Amino acid sequence: MQAKAPRLMRLTDDMLKKLKEFAEALGLPMSAIATRPYYLEVPDGNYYDIFDVTGRVEEVVSRLPSLYSVGLYLGYIDREGFHPGLPLAQRLANKCFASMDCTVLDEYGTKVFLYGKEVTEEYIVKFKEGISVVLDTSLEPLGWGSGSYIRLKSRRVARVEPVKDLGWYLRRGG
């Protein structure tokens, strides 16, 4: 018996809600994230890859017997919510400091971040609490990070944890 091929589908209301919540967390309208979001339905999958697909591409893809990627990869949705991908960070990097806040790391912080390690405040040039696009000092996107404060004795210290970074491709063979 032949396995069912993945199909391109419009987002369900629940998926669209998760994507909108992510956009709101960044302080952006949904249209900045995606104008025509679709998911790739993979039989027996535990998550759904999300893509932004133009009308012309959608038209062509509808005639293909199977596909594994289409349009701009945005990330994936699972039970926990939307998890952004690296292409989305690149798409949004030009909105940093104009439409949304981003995190900027110095040279050493960039290296630490690309190794998938937590970056502490002495290497953070500009900090954003919560999820954000992370940039180097040349404003090149490095990936996604989650900024938070921790309490050390009598002061709060900023830190950034990588969520998805460019070094991931080297560490895991992405």
Contacts in CASP RR format, 6 or more apart in sequence:
PFRMAT RR
TARGET T0000
AUTHOR 0000-0000-0000
METHOD contacts of the structure
MODEL  1
MQAKAPRLMRLTDDMLKKLKEFAEALGLPMSAIATRPYYLEVPDGNYYDI
FDVTGRVEEVVSRLPSLYSVGLYLGYIDREGFHPGLPLAQRLANKCFASM
DCTVLDEYGTKVFLYGKEVTEEYIVKFKEGISVVLDTSLEPLGWGSGSYI
RLKSRRVARVEPVKDLGWYLRRGG
3 43 0 8 1.000
4 43 0 8 1.000
5 65 0 8 1.000
5 66 0 8 1.000
5 67 0 8 1.000
6 40 0 8 1.000
6 41 0 8 1.000
6 42 0 8 1.000
6 43 0 8 1.000
6 66 0 8 1.000
6 67 0 8 1.000
6 68 0 8 1.000
7 40 0 8 1.000
7 41 0 8 1.000
8 38 0 8 1.000
8 39 0 8 1.000
8 40 0 8 1.000
8 41 0 8 1.000
8 51 0 8 1.000
8 53 0 8 1.000
8 58 0 8 1.000
8 61 0 8 1.000
8 62 0 8 1.000
8 67 0 8 1.000
8 70 0 8 1.000
9 38 0 8 1.000
9 39 0 8 1.000
9 40 0 8 1.000
9 41 0 8 1.000
10 38 0 8 1.000
10 39 0 8 1.000
11 19 0 8 1.000
11 37 0 8 1.000
11 38 0 8 1.000
11 39 0 8 1.000
11 50 0 8 1.000
15 37 0 8 1.000
15 39 0 8 1.000
15 48 0 8 1.000
15 50 0 8 1.000
15 77 0 8 1.000
16 37 0 8 1.000
18 77 0 8 1.000
18 81 0 8 1.000
18 82 0 8 1.000
19 30 0 8 1.000
19 33 0 8 1.000
19 34 0 8 1.000
19 37 0 8 1.000
19 50 0 8 1.000
19 74 0 8 1.000
19 77 0 8 1.000
19 82 0 8 1.000
20 30 0 8 1.000
21 81 0 8 1.000
21 82 0 8 1.000
22 33 0 8 1.000
22 81 0 8 1.000
22 82 0 8 1.000
22 84 0 8 1.000
22 131 0 8 1.000
23 29 0 8 1.000
23 30 0 8 1.000
23 32 0 8 1.000
23 33 0 8 1.000
25 130 0 8 1.000
25 131 0 8 1.000
26 32 0 8 1.000
26 33 0 8 1.000
26 92 0 8 1.000
26 100 0 8 1.000
26 131 0 8 1.000
26 132 0 8 1.000
27 99 0 8 1.000
27 100 0 8 1.000
28 92 0 8 1.000
28 95 0 8 1.000
28 99 0 8 1.000
28 100 0 8 1.000
32 92 0 8 1.000
32 95 0 8 1.000
32 99 0 8 1.000
33 52 0 8 1.000
33 74 0 8 1.000
33 88 0 8 1.000
33 92 0 8 1.000
34 50 0 8 1.000
34 52 0 8 1.000
34 74 0 8 1.000
35 52 0 8 1.000
36 52 0 8 1.000
36 53 0 8 1.000
36 54 0 8 1.000
36 55 0 8 1.000
36 58 0 8 1.000
37 50 0 8 1.000
37 51 0 8 1.000
37 52 0 8 1.000
37 53 0 8 1.000
37 74 0 8 1.000
38 50 0 8 1.000
38 51 0 8 1.000
38 52 0 8 1.000
38 53 0 8 1.000
38 58 0 8 1.000
38 70 0 8 1.000
39 48 0 8 1.000
39 49 0 8 1.000
39 50 0 8 1.000
39 51 0 8 1.000
39 77 0 8 1.000
40 48 0 8 1.000
40 49 0 8 1.000
40 51 0 8 1.000
40 67 0 8 1.000
40 68 0 8 1.000
40 69 0 8 1.000
40 70 0 8 1.000
41 48 0 8 1.000
42 48 0 8 1.000
42 49 0 8 1.000
46 78 0 8 1.000
47 76 0 8 1.000
47 77 0 8 1.000
47 78 0 8 1.000
48 76 0 8 1.000
48 77 0 8 1.000
48 78 0 8 1.000
49 69 0 8 1.000
49 73 0 8 1.000
49 75 0 8 1.000
49 76 0 8 1.000
50 73 0 8 1.000
50 74 0 8 1.000
50 75 0 8 1.000
50 76 0 8 1.000
50 77 0 8 1.000
50 82 0 8 1.000
51 69 0 8 1.000
51 70 0 8 1.000
51 71 0 8 1.000
51 72 0 8 1.000
51 73 0 8 1.000
51 74 0 8 1.000
52 71 0 8 1.000
52 72 0 8 1.000
52 74 0 8 1.000
53 61 0 8 1.000
53 70 0 8 1.000
53 71 0 8 1.000
54 71 0 8 1.000
57 70 0 8 1.000
57 71 0 8 1.000
61 67 0 8 1.000
61 70 0 8 1.000
72 87 0 8 1.000
72 88 0 8 1.000
72 91 0 8 1.000
73 85 0 8 1.000
73 87 0 8 1.000
73 88 0 8 1.000
74 84 0 8 1.000
74 85 0 8 1.000
74 87 0 8 1.000
74 88 0 8 1.000
75 82 0 8 1.000
75 83 0 8 1.000
75 84 0 8 1.000
75 85 0 8 1.000
75 88 0 8 1.000
76 82 0 8 1.000
76 83 0 8 1.000
76 85 0 8 1.000
77 83 0 8 1.000
83 163 0 8 1.000
83 164 0 8 1.000
84 131 0 8 1.000
84 144 0 8 1.000
84 163 0 8 1.000
84 164 0 8 1.000
85 144 0 8 1.000
85 164 0 8 1.000
86 141 0 8 1.000
86 143 0 8 1.000
86 144 0 8 1.000
86 164 0 8 1.000
86 165 0 8 1.000
86 166 0 8 1.000
86 168 0 8 1.000
89 133 0 8 1.000
89 134 0 8 1.000
89 141 0 8 1.000
89 142 0 8 1.000
89 143 0 8 1.000
89 144 0 8 1.000
89 164 0 8 1.000
90 141 0 8 1.000
92 100 0 8 1.000
92 133 0 8 1.000
92 141 0 8 1.000
93 102 0 8 1.000
93 133 0 8 1.000
93 135 0 8 1.000
93 139 0 8 1.000
93 140 0 8 1.000
93 141 0 8 1.000
96 102 0 8 1.000
96 133 0 8 1.000
96 135 0 8 1.000
96 139 0 8 1.000
100 132 0 8 1.000
100 133 0 8 1.000
101 126 0 8 1.000
101 128 0 8 1.000
101 132 0 8 1.000
102 126 0 8 1.000
102 128 0 8 1.000
102 132 0 8 1.000
102 133 0 8 1.000
102 134 0 8 1.000
102 135 0 8 1.000
103 124 0 8 1.000
103 126 0 8 1.000
103 127 0 8 1.000
103 128 0 8 1.000
103 132 0 8 1.000
103 133 0 8 1.000
103 134 0 8 1.000
103 135 0 8 1.000
103 145 0 8 1.000
103 147 0 8 1.000
103 160 0 8 1.000
104 124 0 8 1.000
104 125 0 8 1.000
104 126 0 8 1.000
104 134 0 8 1.000
104 135 0 8 1.000
104 136 0 8 1.000
104 137 0 8 1.000
104 139 0 8 1.000
105 112 0 8 1.000
105 113 0 8 1.000
105 119 0 8 1.000
105 123 0 8 1.000
105 124 0 8 1.000
105 125 0 8 1.000
105 134 0 8 1.000
105 135 0 8 1.000
105 136 0 8 1.000
105 137 0 8 1.000
105 142 0 8 1.000
105 160 0 8 1.000
106 123 0 8 1.000
106 124 0 8 1.000
106 125 0 8 1.000
106 137 0 8 1.000
107 136 0 8 1.000
107 137 0 8 1.000
108 123 0 8 1.000
109 119 0 8 1.000
109 123 0 8 1.000
109 124 0 8 1.000
110 136 0 8 1.000
110 137 0 8 1.000
110 142 0 8 1.000
112 118 0 8 1.000
112 119 0 8 1.000
112 123 0 8 1.000
113 119 0 8 1.000
113 134 0 8 1.000
113 142 0 8 1.000
113 145 0 8 1.000
113 160 0 8 1.000
113 162 0 8 1.000
113 165 0 8 1.000
114 142 0 8 1.000
114 165 0 8 1.000
114 166 0 8 1.000
114 167 0 8 1.000
115 167 0 8 1.000
115 171 0 8 1.000
116 162 0 8 1.000
116 165 0 8 1.000
116 167 0 8 1.000
116 168 0 8 1.000
116 171 0 8 1.000
117 162 0 8 1.000
118 159 0 8 1.000
118 160 0 8 1.000
118 161 0 8 1.000
118 162 0 8 1.000
119 159 0 8 1.000
119 160 0 8 1.000
120 157 0 8 1.000
120 158 0 8 1.000
120 159 0 8 1.000
121 127 0 8 1.000
121 157 0 8 1.000
121 158 0 8 1.000
121 159 0 8 1.000
124 158 0 8 1.000
124 159 0 8 1.000
124 160 0 8 1.000
125 137 0 8 1.000
127 147 0 8 1.000
127 158 0 8 1.000
127 160 0 8 1.000
128 147 0 8 1.000
129 147 0 8 1.000
129 148 0 8 1.000
129 149 0 8 1.000
130 145 0 8 1.000
130 146 0 8 1.000
130 147 0 8 1.000
130 148 0 8 1.000
131 144 0 8 1.000
131 145 0 8 1.000
131 146 0 8 1.000
131 147 0 8 1.000
131 163 0 8 1.000
132 144 0 8 1.000
132 145 0 8 1.000
132 146 0 8 1.000
132 147 0 8 1.000
133 141 0 8 1.000
133 143 0 8 1.000
133 144 0 8 1.000
133 145 0 8 1.000
134 141 0 8 1.000
134 142 0 8 1.000
134 143 0 8 1.000
134 144 0 8 1.000
134 145 0 8 1.000
134 160 0 8 1.000
134 162 0 8 1.000
134 165 0 8 1.000
135 141 0 8 1.000
135 142 0 8 1.000
136 142 0 8 1.000
142 165 0 8 1.000
142 166 0 8 1.000
143 162 0 8 1.000
143 163 0 8 1.000
143 164 0 8 1.000
143 165 0 8 1.000
143 166 0 8 1.000
144 162 0 8 1.000
144 163 0 8 1.000
144 164 0 8 1.000
144 165 0 8 1.000
145 160 0 8 1.000
145 161 0 8 1.000
145 162 0 8 1.000
145 163 0 8 1.000
145 164 0 8 1.000
145 165 0 8 1.000
146 160 0 8 1.000
146 161 0 8 1.000
146 163 0 8 1.000
147 158 0 8 1.000
147 159 0 8 1.000
147 160 0 8 1.000
147 161 0 8 1.000
148 158 0 8 1.000
148 159 0 8 1.000
148 161 0 8 1.000
149 156 0 8 1.000
149 157 0 8 1.000
149 158 0 8 1.000
149 159 0 8 1.000
150 156 0 8 1.000
150 157 0 8 1.000
150 159 0 8 1.000
151 157 0 8 1.000
162 168 0 8 1.000
168 174 0 8 1.000
END
